[in-house]
Amino acid sequence: MMRKNQTPWVVVAGLVVILLMAGCTAIPAKPTPTLLGKPEPPLEVDLSLSGKPLLGSTQTMTFTVKPLIEAPNASITITLPAEIELVSGALTWQGELSKEEETQFPIQVRIAATGYYRILATADFTPGPGVRYWNGSLLYFVVDGTAGWAGKQPPKNNWVASNIGIPGRDDPSRVGQLDVQVYLTEPLQWGKETELVYEVTSSVGIADRVSIGLILPKVGLTVVSRKDPDQETLSFYPPKTLENRVQSDDPSFSPPDSDSVMRWEGYLNKGDPAVIRLKIKPTTTGEGSITAYINTPDPNGGTGALLYSRSLSLKVYTPNLAE
């Protein structure tokens, strides 16, 4: 992409040469602020859909491009997810676009699966050596059978993701000894319960007690039921409870109070899997993540040595709640 400041810097460089040739000693130390702006690329683009993206339907998607200057060596690309099939038309094009002339690139697409999708269309051209202009347009789809939604901005997102993690890095000497599986038994769906399984098996016996935990979003999911290896020792700290524990100076738990936490403590015996099972259900639409971790507790109240941490991304949208 062209560096926006290229032309202004050329102007300043020319000014320096002129001043030197004239014998002037006052040389600008840096360009004025007006020369450091970020002008919009001389290229207008828009991606649109003819109707609602309903499951199994065929729709016309149109990418409209209008260069504000002559646009030689132009290139057009439309990127579709695998679940949106191309019926007719081309996803790429190369050629010349005329100044102030609006050109449309229509394609026919079929919506093959329910889900949440992001479609990107881009245009670029090179009017001269070392100069390239680029611009793009996005469409977002939420498809659920006979209901569908499309918009130029992402659908409404009400989740507060678990963006925090357990400090530290995985212990390389332990990672090879741990077989860790974190998965959903079926895709997360609006209005339905889904089981989350977190399974840890060690190829060797670990003498130290370990914490096996899940950090859930503050909102977005509700825990309907839970099971752990001992059926009794799984601790659940929803946001309010966790906040109270931190304020009471309880040293037994250290992650921040912005998320829900599910935690089990015990010993990992060789070949004996420790399994946490949660039934979860979306309470709002949007997307977030669950962080799974394993660490050895610190008797002084710290997080201890981190053995493993990974994030599982989740998303659920429904058309009538996309706005």
N, C-alpha and C positions, 0 to 999 in steps of 0.2 A: 504493500500500500504506500502511496506517496507520502513522504514526510511533509506535513502541512507547512512547515516553516522554511521549506527549501527556497521558494522564490524570494521572501523577505530577506533571507541571509545573503542571497546573491546581490540584492540591492545594497545592503550594507557593505559587502565586500567591494562593490564598485565605488561606493562613496569613499571608502578608505583609500583606494587607489587614486581617485581624483584629488583628495586632500594632500596626499603625499606628493603628487606631481606638482601641486600648486605651492608646495613648501609650507603648508599649514601644519601646525603642531597639535591642534585640537582634534584628536581622533576619538570617536565614540567608543566607550568601553564595552557597551553591549547595545543591542537593538532596543528601541522604545517598546513599551508594553503593547502598543497597537500592532506591532510587527510580530508579536508572539501569539496572536489569536489562533483559533482553530476553525477556519472557514469550512463550511459544509462542502462535501464533494459535489462537483457539478453534474450530479446524476440523481434523478428522482426515480424511485422504484415503489411498487405496490404489489402485494400478493393477495388475491381474493378468491372466494369460493362461490359457486353459483347457488348453492342451497345448503341444507343442513347435512352434516356428515353422519348419515344413518347407516347402521350395519347392513352390508350387502348392497348399498346403493352406489350408483355411478354418478359422479359429479364432475363439473368442469372447474378446474383450477386455472386461474389466469395470472401470469406474471407480466406486469406492465412496466416498461422501462422508457425513461425520457432523459436523454443527455442534454445538458444546457450548453455544451460546446460540441464541435465535431468529435466523433468517437470512433476512430479507427481501431482495428485489432480488438474488437469487443468480444466478450465471452459471457455466456449465460449458463447458470447451473441451478437446477432444482433438486433438492435432496429429500427423498421420501423414506420414511421408516418402512421396514419389511412388511408391516401389516396393512399398508396402503399401497395397492397394486396399480401400476401404470397400465391403462387400457389402450390409450392411443396418444400420439404426440411424442415429443422428444424432451428428455431431461437436460440436454446440453445443446448449445448453439454457439457458433462463432461467425463473425462477420463485421460489417461496418454499420454504425448507427448515425443518423443525421441529427444535426443540432436542432433542438426544440421539436423534434418529431417523436411522437408517442408510438411505441411499438409494443404489440401484445404477443405473448407466447402462451397459448392455451394448451392444456393437456387434459385428458380424461383420466380420472382415477376412480378406483373402487375401494370402498372401506371393507376390509376382509375380517377384522376382528374388533371386539370391544376393547377399549383402553383409552389411554391419555397419550396424545402425540404432539410432536413439535415438528413443523415443516419449515425449512429454510430455503429461500431463493436468493441468489446473488448475481450481481452484474459487475463487470469491471472492463476497463479499456486503457490503452496506453497511447496517449496523444503524442508522446515524444520519448527519446531515449532517457531511461532512468526515471520516468514519470508514470505512475499508475494510479488510477482512481478506482475506488471500490465502494459499493453500497449493497445492502441486503434488506430483505423483508421477511417477517415471520408470520406464521399462522399456527394457532394452537387448536387442537381438536379434543373433545371429550365425547366418546362414542359408547352408548349403552343400549344396544338393541334398537328399539324403535324410537329412542330419544338420542338427540345429538346436540352439541354446542360447538361453535367455532368463534374465535376471537383473535384480535391482533396482540392482546396482552395475555399473559398466563392466567389460568383460572384462579379464582380466589383461593388463598392459602391461609388456613387458620392454625396450622400446627406451629408449635414452638419446638424446634428440633433439638435433639441432644447433641449440641455442637461441642460439648466439652468431652474430654477423654481422660484417661488415667495417665498422669505424668510419667515420663520415662520411655524407654525403648524396650522392645521384646528382648528377652534374654536368649541369645543365640544358642547357648548350650542346652537350653530347655526346649526351645521351639521344635527341634527335631524329635524330641521325645513325646510330644503332645499331638494327638489326633483330635482336632477340634472341628465340629460341625455346627453351624448356625443356619437354620433354614425355616421356612414356612411350609406346612404340609399342603397348603393350597394358596393361590394368590389372595392377597388382601382385597376384600370386597365390601362395599358400603352395605350396612345393615346386617352383615353376617359375621359370625365368629370364625376365627382362624387360629390354628394351633402353631405356636412358635416353639421350636425344639432347639435346645442348646446342650450339646453332648460333648463331654471331654473324656478322653481315654489316654492314659499314660502308658508308655512302653516299659517304664521302670517305676519302681515305687518311689514316691517323693516323701521324704521324712518330715518335711515341714508342713504345717497346716497351710492350706491355700484358701483364698476367697475366689469363688466363681460368681461373677456378677453380670447383670444386664442393666444398662442405663437407658431408660425409656424417655420419650418426649414428655414435656410437662403437660401438654394437652395434645389431643389428637387420637389417643388410644385409651381404652379402659381395659384393665385386667379382670376378666370374668372369673377365672379360676387358675390355680397354680399347683404344681406338684414338683417335688425335688427328690434327690436320692434317699433321704431319710424320712420323708413325708412330714417332718416336723420342723426341721432346722432352717427352712427357707424364710429369710426375713424380707419384708416388703416395706419400703419407705416411700410413701407418696409425698408429694411436695410439701404439704403442711407439716406432716410428721417429721420429715427430714429437716425442715427449717427449725422446728422446736428442738430437735436433737442438737443441732449446731449451736443454737443459742444457749443450751443448757451445759455447754462445754463437755459434752460426751466425747471422749477421745476415740471411741471404738469405730468411728466412721468418718471418712474425710472428704469424699467428693462434694462439690458445691450443692447448694440447696435449690437449684433451679430445675431439677429433673426428678423423675421417679426412679427408684433404684430397687432391683431385686437381687438379693445376695445370699449365697450359701457358703458356709465354711466347713471344711473337713479335710480328710486325708485322701490322696489319690493312690490307690493300690494298683499294682501292675496289672494291666489288662482289665481292670474293673471300671466300667464307664460310670461317670457321674452325669446324670441327665436332669435338666430343668425343663419342665413343660409348662407353657403358659397358654391359656386361651385368651386371645385378645380380640377386641372389637373396635372399629373406628367410631369416634364420637364426633369428629368433624372431618370435612374433606380437606385435602391438601397433601403435603409430603413431609417426611422427616426421616429420622434414622434411629436405630437402636445400636448402642455400643456394647459389645460383649468383651469381657476382660477376665484375666486370671492373674492374681498376684499373691505374694506371700505377705500376710499382715505384718505391720510394724508394731511391736509391743508398746512403742512410745506414742502411738496414735497416728503415724504417717501412713502413706499408701503402701510401703514396703517395696519389695522387688517385683517389677512387672514381668510376667512370663508371657503374656499374650494379650493383644487387643485388636479388635476388628469392628467395622461398622457394617450394619445391614440396612440398606436404603429401602424405604417403604413409601408408597404413594397410593392414594385412592381418591378418585374424583367421580362425581355424578353430574350429569348435565344440568339438572334443575338447581344445583347449588354452585355452579361454576361462576356465576356473576358475583 
